[in-house]
Structure formats: structure tokens, C-alpha cells
Amino acid sequence: MRTETISIDQASQVQLQCGKRLIRCDALFTADYFSRPMPPLPATLPLTELALHPAATQPFSPLLRRVALPSLFAWFGVVMGSWAGRIPALREGVHISHHMLSLVLLCGGLGAVMSFPVSSRLMASFGGRHTMLISGVALLMVLLCIGFASSLPLLMLAVLMLGITASIFDVGMNSVAAHHETMNGSSAMSLLHAYACAGGLAGAAMGSVMAGLDISPALHFLMLMLPLILLLTLGHACVAADGGEKIEKKSFVLPQGPLALLGGLGFLGSVVEGSIANWSGIFLRDHFGVSAGFAPLSLTAFSTMMLLSRLFGDRLKIKHGARKLICTGALVAAAGLFSAVFATGAQVALAGFALAGLGLSLVFPFVFSAAGRDGPIALAGVATMTYAGNLVGPPLLGGVAHVLGMQAAMGGMAGLGIVIAMVAGRTRLLDKR
């Protein structure tokens, strides 16, 4: 490809070979960036790089550019929170036991693991930004199919596709975020994941309201389609590009060495977080006999505390370090889950799940941030191990609950919280600058 060097005075008149006008690719999506002055353009710049420089022009207002990436994180949270919040209703709709529900959830985890060859190819061909659009549209279609699934085989197939599409979107989303973190030299992943928590909270809360109103999951998900498609399209149009760094198809491998320890930490966090998201409502409904409208509040409480913690996570990381925060938080999560297991009432158990959300809140942001510093290949590999936790966690809890009971299964998740603290203490990549 021919590389031209142009002056800044010519920049506004130049068009890329694809015919699109040069765009501004700033990453002003957190409060820390609002007051940061834009870096000036150098006197000359290769044409192929000018479109990626923060001082180029973009046909969107600064406000839209600043909220685009946080909005996409929130969008993803709404979709996944809506699914998780309606699991009790979906289970009752096809009349399945704990054991069979665990097989349904296993399909979601299996889809997540199967997704990474697909996500690597999409990232190689289109980059993270366009990967989000492609997988996001597919994710919405799959959510609708879940709502209309009328039998166990159809539900299992739809949840398998949910695992594939959601994981692809998540890899693209975190790849774009990690790139902007690197370019700006500032931690922002925790705040971005706070927006995802806010979306998950909204989705779970809507699930609780819809369940209380006796609205079926199919109608619920159908009502979400139009606004979610519009938000996805607008967010994709406004979000800054991810620098054009793409994953080569043949270079994708599982993490090794220190990255493997980082991936293992993400795996354990995914096991516990996924288990709580998928089973906490069932735990409250079966163990305490709560109503269908009360059961999704467990995910709401869990997500609320995650949101509050992640709002301050980046500042706490600067002061205390990621490793110390994850170790302490994992022990807090273990205490919260033990409280839920031995609770004498649903309200106490709800508080325990909230405490677990507080403790686990910083695992994913800091793991993905650390992996993203080594590039999209490392991030995709760590994400593979992380989402394998969704393959193991929820069905494992369901299997244990089928044999030993739900209390024993939740107690096992509390024990894993202690293991997370031990692994985090040995993961030095968390504090690598």
C-alpha cells in the first residue's frame, strides 16, 4: 500500500481511499478525559494514520463521541441482564428441573468457548468496532429466539447461539476499550464495565417488572428489539475506531506463562459470577419460596453493588493496585455468599448476593485491562479462558444442586471466592504498567 505524507492544512480536504471523510478518533469517554487537552497533530503525518489521530475531524458532536463506547457497554448489559432476569420464567415455560436447566446453561458456556475462532476471523477481517455491530445484531436475533423457544431442544440451541454471539461482541467491545486505554495512558476499564453493570441492572429490573406483570419472555424481548437496534446502530456510528489493530487468523493461541495465570483468574471469576447471575434467582425462589417478581432482585442487588464499586475502581487502582483490590474483594465476595447460604430469610440472602457483587466487581475490568496491554491477541486468549468459566460454572452449580442441594452448591461458590484471592495474589501482570 502506498503511504503519502501530507501537511495539516491539507487534512480537511483529504479523503481516504474508501471514500469516507477523515474521522476524529478521540477516546473521551470518561470523566478523566473531559478536561484533557487534545494532542496536537504533528507537522506531517502518513495518510494511512491520519484518520486514527485524535486531532482529525469527525462528523459527530463531541458529546456523542464521548458517550458512544460507554453506551455500547451499557447496551450489552441490558441484553444480558434481560436474559438472566428471565431465566426463572424460561425454566418454568419449558417445565425443566435444576439438572436440565444446568444443561441449558452448559450450552451457553459451550457457545462462548466455540465463539473464539469466529471472533478471531471477524477481528481479522473487520476490527473490533465492526465486529461489535455484526455480533450485536445477531445477539438481538438470538435473544428473540430464546423468548419464543417452546421446547427444551429449541431453548438449548438458542442459548448455544447466545453464548457465541455474546462472546464475540464482548471481545470486540473490550478490544476497542483496551486500545483506547493504551492510547490515552489512563485506566478506564472499570468505569466502562460500570456502564455494563448499569445496563445489566436495568435489564434485570425490567425482567422483574415484566415477570410481576405476567408478561411472557417472548413479548418482553420483542418490546426491546427496536430501541436496542437503534442504540446499537448509533453507538457503532459514533464510537472511535480501535486503531486498525487486528488479530491474525493463524496467530490465535491460548495464553501461556503469566498470561495463563491471568486467564485462570478470569476463569474463576467467570465461574462464580456466572453462577450467581444464572442461579441466584432460582436459589431465592426454591429455598425461600419468593415470588416470580422477587426472584430477579438477586441479580439486581448483585449488579447494583458491582456498578457502585466499578464507578470508583479506576481511582482505587491508582492508589492501591489491581492485585490488592481483587484479593480483598474476593474475600468480601466469599463472605457475602456464605451469608446467603446460611441466611434465615430472603432479605438476608439478598444482602449476601449484593456483597458478593461488591467483592467480584473489579475482577473482569482489571483482568481485561491487563490482557489488553499485550494486544488483541492476548486479550482474545484470556477471554477464551475467562468465558470457559461460563461453560463450567452454571452447569457445575446445577449438578451439585441436583445431588447435594442448592445450599451446598452456593457454598462451593463461596469457597471459590477464597481461591480467587489466592490466585490474584500471584498474578503480577495485574499491576504491570
JOBELLIN-V824244 format. One record per run of one state. SS is the DSSP state (H for helix, E for strand, C for the rest). FROM is the first residue (numbers start at 0). LEN is the number of residues. If there is no record, write none. Layout:
SS | FROM | LEN
SS | FROM | LEN
//
This chain:
C | 0 | 4
E | 4 | 3
H | 7 | 6
C | 13 | 1
E | 14 | 1
C | 15 | 5
E | 20 | 1
C | 21 | 9
H | 30 | 4
C | 34 | 9
E | 43 | 3
H | 46 | 4
C | 50 | 11
H | 61 | 24
C | 85 | 1
H | 86 | 8
C | 94 | 3
H | 97 | 51
C | 148 | 3
H | 151 | 33
C | 184 | 4
H | 188 | 24
C | 212 | 4
H | 216 | 22
C | 238 | 10
H | 248 | 3
C | 251 | 6
H | 257 | 31
C | 288 | 3
H | 291 | 4
C | 295 | 1
H | 296 | 15
C | 311 | 1
H | 312 | 8
C | 320 | 1
H | 321 | 20
C | 341 | 4
H | 345 | 15
C | 360 | 2
H | 362 | 10
C | 372 | 3
H | 375 | 29
C | 404 | 1
H | 405 | 19
C | 424 | 3
H | 427 | 4
C | 431 | 2
//
